Amino acid sequence: MSLTVTDLAAALPGAKVHGAGGEDRPIGGLAYDSRQVRPGDLFVCIKGFVHDGHDYAPEAAARGAAALMVERVLPLPLPQIVVTDCRRAMGPAAARLFGDPSRRLRVIGVTGTNGKTTTTFLIRAMMEAAGGRCGLIGTIEQSVGTRRLSATRTTPESADIQRLLAEMVANGCTAAAMEVSSHGLVLRRTEGTEFDVAVFTNITQDHFDFHRTFAEYREAKAMLFRSLVTSAGQQDGVKGNKCGVINADDPNAPYFVAATPVRVITYGLTEGCDVRAKEVQVTADGVRYTLVSPMGERPVRLRLTGRFNVYNSLAAIAVGLNEGLDLDRVLAGIEETVVPGRFEPVSAGQDFSVIVDYAHTPDSLANVLQTARSLTRGRVICVIGAGGDRDRSKRPLMGEVAAQLADYVVVTSDNPRSEEPEAICRDVAEGVRRHATPYDIVVDRREGIRRAVGLARAGDLVLIAGKGHETYQEFRDRTVHFDDREEARKALQERGYA
């Protein structure tokens, strides 16, 4: 049975329908980009930072929109659902249109500055090892059970999330693991999604171009935990057992515990955590530790390396315990997981290491450099940049971290976007110069990678940080194909390695 304008308006508290005679008009879909409107769609007029969707309503009408969602009545002969905030109302409307798919899934949201991608990959692997089918929405990909799509942003727009969740339900998924960014929360992209578990990984400086203060950034993350309230959906057995999973070793853990209105499971390396790791060993081949949990102790061996991945795996294990999964199956799933662009080795038979990682914040860069230092007796050579049109204050901090923890730094471009690459490099180099570490500025990223690989000697480790899995580079006037892993292999080939 198709939904009408009245049906959708009823799902939005305070909404009113303008335009007599159109209340019973059927709605076949939803669009927030006028270029994507199909006949029978509801067009949602979102006010963006640059454009106002209300200005594109005539184009949507010309393309066959059946109705509009607006914040002000427009002089168009279409029924209009009038709301106070279209961005906030779009998610619940899309959820209603797609049959409230999040109420038929166990939805696990993962937020934090670092570790979101790896943790969601581990959760998906764990769920599937335990016999279920788990969808994934995140930075690298969107998986709906039977097919995988490339991701364009960490947390998609709310209508797209509902469409993906509905496809997961149709494909037999019983759960969904989702990266939840602070941008996504503030911009109401998660509205209409009912979360069952919220995971907090950590929080450090990031996105201060968007959040004016650390307090605002932290509160944005906490919105996910405040949303964990019981619902009518519990009666079907799908939505019970809600939980917050929190990294107790992070200094901000108490803030997130206080923001969580349901049960909390803590994890970390310190005594007193509900899920804990002890006897941690980090090697080039992975991580080993002993898991201490309410279900007993178990040896764990990950293919992922780095102390930070101990935390990511503990978060996933804590989710598994909340979901009532068999611990041995949980461990079988996470122990075989690898994640593209996260401390990913590039090997061509060379006598030194080359690692590509997504680290693009001071804290994440420090983590991977500390891991790199522990894995080599030679020098650590670090390639870093910083994105344009993003938090400028972290650029010198990135440079300073690199200079503190590496033996040689190559400052280069990341995604300069609308800014001049040379200016961004100078900002990063400002931090490098606070230490005596030798460095180069090589603005062209391809040449920067070639420079770093060319410097490496036997036993050294080259860390190429910032882009990880990304296969593009964004400039003011174009986006080009660029993959750090491909460029590292080419640089190795130029040195004679096959």
C-alpha distance (Angstrom), angle and dihedral (degrees) to the residues before:
residue distance angle dihedral
M1 . . .
S2 3.78 . .
L3 3.79 121.7 .
T4 3.78 123.2 -120.0
V5 3.77 133.2 -144.7
T6 3.81 88.3 -99.1
D7 3.81 91.9 51.4
L8 3.79 91.9 54.5
A9 3.78 93.8 44.0
A10 3.81 89.2 52.8
A11 3.81 89.3 60.6
L12 3.82 90.9 58.2
P13 3.81 115.8 71.5
G14 3.79 111.1 -131.3
A15 3.80 95.1 11.2
K16 3.78 119.2 140.4
V17 3.78 130.2 -162.8
H18 3.81 116.6 -130.3
G19 3.76 120.8 -165.0
A20 3.78 119.7 57.7
G21 3.78 116.4 -121.2
G22 3.79 96.5 25.8
E23 3.78 99.9 82.6
D24 3.80 93.9 97.7
R25 3.79 95.9 44.9
P26 3.83 109.2 128.7
I27 3.80 118.8 -119.5
G28 3.78 117.8 -146.6
G29 3.79 101.8 -179.7
L30 3.79 146.1 -16.2
A31 3.80 132.6 -113.5
Y32 3.81 134.8 176.6
D33 3.83 95.7 -175.5
S34 3.79 112.5 70.1
R35 3.82 90.3 -147.1
Q36 3.81 89.7 61.6
V37 3.80 97.4 50.1
R38 3.78 116.9 126.1
P39 3.82 126.6 -168.0
G40 3.80 109.5 -77.2
D41 3.82 96.6 23.4
L42 3.78 128.4 134.2
F43 3.82 107.0 -125.2
V44 3.81 113.4 -147.2
C45 3.81 114.1 -150.9
I46 3.80 102.8 -144.8
K47 3.79 120.3 -174.8
G48 3.78 106.9 -134.6
F49 3.78 132.1 -172.3
V50 3.81 91.0 -96.3
H51 3.82 108.5 13.1
D52 3.80 133.4 39.7
G53 3.80 115.0 -140.7
H54 3.79 90.4 -146.9
D55 3.81 87.5 71.5
Y56 3.80 90.0 59.5
A57 3.80 97.1 48.9
P58 3.85 93.1 99.6
E59 3.81 89.6 56.7
A60 3.81 90.1 48.3
A61 3.80 89.9 50.7
A62 3.80 90.8 49.9
R63 3.80 89.5 53.0
G64 3.79 91.3 55.6
A65 3.80 106.0 -91.5
A66 3.80 109.6 172.0
A67 3.81 95.1 -154.3
L68 3.79 143.8 -7.2
M69 3.79 135.1 -126.6
V70 3.79 107.1 -146.6
E71 3.78 143.4 167.0
R72 3.80 91.2 -146.2
V73 3.78 128.6 27.9
L74 3.81 112.6 -99.5
P75 3.83 126.8 -150.4
L76 3.79 93.4 -112.7
P77 3.83 128.4 118.6
L78 3.82 94.2 -119.3
P79 3.80 131.8 102.9
Q80 3.80 108.5 -100.7
I81 3.80 129.6 -155.7
V82 3.81 104.0 -147.3
V83 3.82 116.0 -151.8
T84 3.79 134.7 162.7
D85 3.83 94.7 -121.4
C86 3.81 120.9 21.6
R87 3.78 93.5 -170.3
R88 3.79 91.4 55.7
A89 3.81 94.3 42.6
M90 3.80 96.7 47.8
G91 3.82 95.1 75.2
P92 3.82 96.9 53.5
A93 3.82 90.2 43.8
A94 3.80 91.3 51.1
A95 3.80 91.0 45.2
R96 3.81 90.1 53.6
L97 3.80 91.4 46.3
F98 3.81 92.4 51.2
G99 3.79 94.8 44.5
D100 3.82 99.6 -99.2
P101 3.82 94.0 -75.5
S102 3.82 95.6 -177.6
R103 3.80 88.7 65.3
R104 3.80 88.7 62.2
L105 3.79 95.8 50.1
R106 3.77 137.7 59.0
V107 3.81 99.0 -116.4
I108 3.82 117.3 -159.2
G109 3.80 115.8 -169.7
V110 3.81 120.1 -162.8
T111 3.79 120.6 -162.1
G112 3.81 134.9 171.1
T113 3.77 139.3 103.1
N114 3.79 95.0 -89.8
G115 3.79 136.0 18.8
K116 3.81 100.7 34.2
T117 3.79 96.4 120.6
T118 3.79 96.8 45.7
T119 3.80 92.4 44.7
T120 3.82 93.1 52.1
F121 3.82 90.7 47.9
L122 3.80 89.1 51.9
I123 3.81 92.2 47.9
R124 3.79 91.8 51.1
A125 3.81 92.0 48.5
M126 3.80 90.9 47.5
M127 3.82 93.8 49.3
E128 3.77 92.5 48.9
A129 3.80 93.6 45.9
A130 3.80 86.4 55.4
G131 3.80 90.3 57.1
G132 3.81 103.8 -95.2
R133 3.78 133.1 108.4
C134 3.79 115.1 -118.1
G135 3.78 128.6 -168.7
L136 3.79 123.1 -149.4
I137 3.80 134.6 -149.8
G138 3.78 116.7 -174.6
T139 3.77 153.6 106.1
I140 3.80 98.6 -57.5
E141 3.78 103.9 34.1
Q142 3.77 148.3 -13.4
S143 3.80 113.1 -129.5
V144 3.80 120.5 -171.1
G145 3.77 99.2 -178.1
T146 3.80 101.9 -90.9
R147 3.79 102.2 36.2
R148 3.77 139.8 28.1
L149 3.79 127.1 -138.4
S150 3.78 131.5 -165.4
A151 3.79 113.6 -105.6
T152 3.81 122.5 -125.4
R153 3.81 97.1 -172.7
T154 3.80 135.4 8.8
T155 3.81 94.9 -111.7
P156 3.83 113.7 23.6
E157 3.79 125.2 -144.1
S158 3.80 113.6 -74.1
A159 3.80 95.1 -106.6
D160 3.80 90.6 52.4
I161 3.82 91.2 49.0
Q162 3.82 90.5 54.1
R163 3.79 91.0 48.3
L164 3.80 91.0 51.2
L165 3.80 93.2 46.4
A166 3.81 90.6 49.7
E167 3.80 90.2 52.4
M168 3.81 89.4 49.8
V169 3.81 90.2 54.3
A170 3.80 91.2 47.7
N171 3.81 90.1 50.7
G172 3.78 94.3 52.7
C173 3.79 100.8 -100.1
T174 3.78 116.2 156.1
A175 3.81 96.2 -171.7
A176 3.80 142.1 25.5
A177 3.80 128.6 -153.3
M178 3.81 112.7 -155.1
E179 3.78 134.2 -174.8
V180 3.79 106.6 -135.8
S181 3.79 114.7 -160.1
S182 3.78 125.8 -161.5
H183 3.81 88.3 -119.0
G184 3.79 89.7 54.1
L185 3.79 92.2 51.6
V186 3.81 96.5 46.4
L187 3.81 91.8 44.5
R188 3.82 89.5 50.9
R189 3.79 95.3 -120.1
T190 3.80 90.9 142.6
E191 3.82 94.0 54.2
G192 3.80 108.9 123.1
T193 3.82 92.6 28.7
E194 3.78 117.0 108.8
F195 3.80 110.6 -150.6
D196 3.79 122.8 -155.1
V197 3.80 99.4 -174.5
A198 3.80 129.1 26.0
V199 3.81 119.4 -164.1
F200 3.81 124.0 -159.7
T201 3.81 113.6 -161.0
N202 3.83 103.7 174.2
I203 3.78 141.5 -60.1
T204 3.80 130.3 -130.1
Q205 3.80 135.1 146.4
D206 3.79 114.4 -47.2
H207 3.81 140.5 126.7
F208 3.79 95.4 23.8
D209 3.80 86.0 149.3
F210 3.82 85.5 70.6
H211 3.80 104.7 26.0
R212 3.79 109.3 50.2
T213 3.81 95.9 -151.0
F214 3.78 139.9 18.4
A215 3.82 88.6 -111.9
E216 3.81 90.5 57.9
Y217 3.80 91.0 47.0
R218 3.80 92.2 50.5
E219 3.79 93.1 47.2
A220 3.80 90.0 50.7
K221 3.80 89.2 57.3
A222 3.80 90.7 46.3
M223 3.81 90.9 58.8
L224 3.81 88.3 78.9
F225 3.80 91.7 57.5
R226 3.80 94.3 44.5
S227 3.82 87.9 56.9
L228 3.81 92.4 62.8
V229 3.78 97.5 104.2
T230 3.77 128.1 140.8
S231 3.79 117.2 -98.4
A232 3.77 143.7 -167.3
G233 3.79 86.9 -101.1
Q234 3.78 90.2 76.9
Q235 3.77 90.7 81.6
D236 3.81 92.1 74.8
G237 3.80 92.9 56.2
V238 3.80 94.3 -115.5
K239 3.77 101.4 94.2
G240 3.80 104.0 43.6
N241 3.79 127.3 107.0
K242 3.79 99.2 47.1
C243 3.77 116.4 -173.2
G244 3.79 146.8 174.0
V245 3.82 115.4 -136.2
I246 3.80 109.9 -158.6
N247 3.81 135.4 -176.6
A248 3.80 100.4 -124.7
D249 3.82 92.3 -166.7
D250 3.80 92.6 65.2
P251 3.83 112.0 95.2
N252 3.81 89.6 -130.4
A253 3.81 94.7 55.1
P254 3.85 94.3 106.0
Y255 3.81 89.9 56.5
F256 3.80 91.5 55.5
V257 3.79 93.4 42.9
A258 3.80 88.7 54.4
A259 3.82 90.6 49.0
T260 3.83 92.5 54.2
P261 3.82 114.8 91.6
V262 3.82 94.3 -170.3
R263 3.80 137.3 52.5
V264 3.81 117.5 -47.3
I265 3.81 129.1 -146.7
T266 3.81 115.0 -165.9
Y267 3.78 126.9 -154.9
G268 3.79 135.6 -175.7
L269 3.78 145.2 102.6
T270 3.79 98.2 -77.7
E271 3.79 129.8 91.1
G272 3.77 114.6 -91.3
C273 3.82 97.9 38.9
D274 3.80 115.2 128.6
V275 3.81 90.3 -133.6
R276 3.78 114.7 29.9
A277 3.80 142.2 171.1
K278 3.78 123.0 -142.7
E279 3.82 134.1 174.7
V280 3.81 91.0 31.8
Q281 3.81 117.2 -169.4
V282 3.81 120.6 -173.7
T283 3.81 118.1 -163.5
A284 3.78 136.7 161.6
D285 3.80 89.2 -99.5
G286 3.79 96.3 52.6
V287 3.78 143.6 -75.6
R288 3.79 131.8 -57.4
Y289 3.77 126.9 -168.0
T290 3.76 143.6 144.8
L291 3.79 114.4 -105.1
V292 3.80 117.4 -139.8
S293 3.81 112.8 -164.8
P294 3.81 142.6 144.5
M295 3.82 86.0 -94.5
G296 3.79 92.0 57.4
E297 3.79 136.7 -98.5
R298 3.79 124.7 -48.3
P299 3.82 135.5 173.0
V300 3.83 112.1 -114.3
R301 3.79 126.8 -160.8
L302 3.81 118.3 -176.7
R303 3.79 128.6 -167.4
L304 3.80 85.7 -147.2
T305 3.78 115.0 84.5
G306 3.78 134.3 -152.0
R307 3.77 132.1 71.0
F308 3.80 89.6 -101.4
N309 3.79 89.3 64.1
V310 3.79 89.5 58.4
Y311 3.81 85.9 64.7
N312 3.80 93.1 45.1
S313 3.80 91.6 51.9
L314 3.81 92.4 46.8
A315 3.81 89.6 53.6
A316 3.80 90.7 53.0
I317 3.81 92.0 46.6
A318 3.81 90.5 51.2
V319 3.81 89.3 53.2
G320 3.80 89.6 50.1
L321 3.78 92.0 52.3
N322 3.80 90.8 50.2
E323 3.80 89.2 51.2
G324 3.80 90.9 52.6
L325 3.79 94.4 -117.9
D326 3.79 123.1 160.7
L327 3.80 106.3 -94.8
D328 3.79 94.8 -139.4
R329 3.81 90.9 54.4
V330 3.80 90.4 46.6
L331 3.79 90.3 55.3
A332 3.80 92.7 44.4
G333 3.81 88.6 57.1
I334 3.78 99.6 46.8
E335 3.80 96.5 41.2
E336 3.81 93.0 65.8
T337 3.80 97.3 43.4
V338 3.79 122.7 118.4
V339 3.82 125.4 177.6
P340 3.83 124.3 -149.3
G341 3.79 114.3 -114.2
R342 3.80 95.3 6.6
F343 3.81 107.6 116.9
E344 3.80 86.6 -36.5
P345 3.81 116.1 175.4
V346 3.80 121.5 -134.7
S347 3.77 110.2 -155.8
A348 3.79 132.0 -178.1
G349 3.80 97.9 158.3
Q350 3.82 94.3 -80.0
D351 3.81 122.2 152.6
F352 3.82 92.9 -124.5
S353 3.80 132.7 56.0
V354 3.79 128.0 -104.4
I355 3.81 117.2 -166.8
V356 3.82 128.9 -176.4
D357 3.80 118.1 -157.9
Y358 3.79 138.0 171.0
A359 3.83 93.6 -133.5
H360 3.81 105.9 143.5
T361 3.81 103.8 152.9
P362 3.82 128.0 70.4
D363 3.81 91.5 -112.0
S364 3.80 96.4 47.8
L365 3.80 91.0 45.3
A366 3.81 90.0 51.8
N367 3.80 90.2 50.4
V368 3.79 95.6 52.0
L369 3.80 93.5 41.9
Q370 3.81 90.7 52.0
T371 3.79 88.7 50.7
A372 3.81 90.5 47.3
R373 3.80 90.5 51.0
S374 3.81 91.3 52.4
L375 3.81 91.7 52.2
T376 3.79 100.9 53.5
R377 3.79 138.9 51.2
G378 3.78 90.3 -160.5
R379 3.78 131.8 66.5
V380 3.79 125.8 -55.0
I381 3.81 112.1 -134.5
C382 3.78 113.4 -167.0
V383 3.82 128.5 -159.9
I384 3.80 111.8 -162.3
G385 3.79 141.3 163.5
A386 3.79 137.3 158.0
G387 3.79 133.9 -123.6
G388 3.77 122.2 -104.2
D389 3.82 122.2 -122.0
R390 3.80 89.2 27.1
D391 3.81 137.1 99.3
R392 3.81 104.3 -39.1
S393 3.80 93.7 -171.1
K394 3.78 92.9 71.1
R395 3.83 94.9 55.0
P396 3.82 97.8 83.5
L397 3.80 88.5 40.0
M398 3.81 89.3 57.6
G399 3.79 89.6 50.5
E400 3.78 92.4 47.9
V401 3.81 93.2 50.2
A402 3.80 90.5 49.4
A403 3.81 91.8 49.6
Q404 3.81 92.1 47.9
L405 3.80 96.1 50.2
A406 3.81 106.2 27.9
D407 3.80 131.2 64.5
Y408 3.79 95.2 -141.0
V409 3.81 129.8 17.9
V410 3.79 128.7 -156.2
V411 3.80 110.3 -164.7
T412 3.79 112.3 -156.7
S413 3.81 144.6 148.2
D414 3.78 124.3 -64.9
N415 3.82 114.7 175.3
P416 3.82 102.0 -32.6
R417 3.82 93.4 -178.1
S418 3.82 109.1 176.2
E419 3.83 95.4 -11.3
E420 3.78 128.7 89.2
P421 3.84 108.8 -97.9
E422 3.80 91.6 -141.9
A423 3.81 91.8 56.9
I424 3.81 92.4 50.8
C425 3.80 90.6 49.9
R426 3.80 90.3 52.0
D427 3.82 89.8 53.0
V428 3.80 91.0 52.9
A429 3.81 93.0 44.1
E430 3.80 89.5 54.6
G431 3.79 87.7 71.2
V432 3.79 94.2 42.7
R433 3.81 90.3 56.4
R434 3.80 91.0 60.8
H435 3.81 85.9 79.1
A436 3.78 134.1 44.9
T437 3.81 93.9 -115.9
P438 3.81 112.0 131.8
Y439 3.79 114.8 -115.0
D440 3.77 146.0 170.3
I441 3.79 131.4 -149.5
V442 3.80 108.7 -140.3
V443 3.79 106.1 169.7
D444 3.81 96.8 -168.1
R445 3.82 104.7 77.7
R446 3.80 93.9 -149.9
E447 3.79 90.1 54.5
G448 3.80 90.7 43.7
I449 3.80 91.7 56.9
R450 3.80 90.2 45.7
R451 3.80 89.5 51.0
A452 3.81 93.3 52.0
V453 3.79 95.0 45.7
G454 3.80 89.7 46.4
L455 3.82 90.8 55.3
A456 3.81 94.8 52.2
R457 3.78 120.4 109.0
A458 3.79 131.4 -171.9
G459 3.80 110.2 -57.4
D460 3.82 96.0 16.6
L461 3.79 125.7 123.2
V462 3.81 123.8 -140.3
L463 3.81 114.4 -157.3
I464 3.81 115.5 -164.6
A465 3.79 104.4 -166.2
G466 3.77 137.1 -174.2
K467 3.80 110.5 41.2
G468 3.80 105.8 46.7
H469 3.80 109.7 164.0
E470 3.82 95.0 7.5
T471 3.79 116.6 121.1
Y472 3.80 99.3 -166.9
Q473 3.79 143.4 57.7
E474 3.80 121.6 -143.5
F475 3.82 121.7 -141.7
R476 3.79 131.5 173.0
D477 3.79 94.3 -93.7
R478 3.80 104.9 20.9
T479 3.78 148.4 18.7
V480 3.80 115.5 -134.3
H481 3.77 134.4 -170.5
F482 3.78 111.0 -95.4
D483 3.79 129.7 158.4
D484 3.82 120.0 178.9
R485 3.80 90.2 -152.1
E486 3.79 92.8 54.2
E487 3.79 92.0 46.9
A488 3.81 91.5 48.8
R489 3.82 90.3 52.8
K490 3.80 90.8 49.4
A491 3.80 90.2 50.5
L492 3.80 90.1 50.4
Q493 3.79 90.9 49.2
E494 3.81 89.6 52.9
R495 3.79 87.1 56.7
G496 3.79 90.2 53.9
Y497 3.80 101.2 -98.9
A498 3.80 115.8 135.5
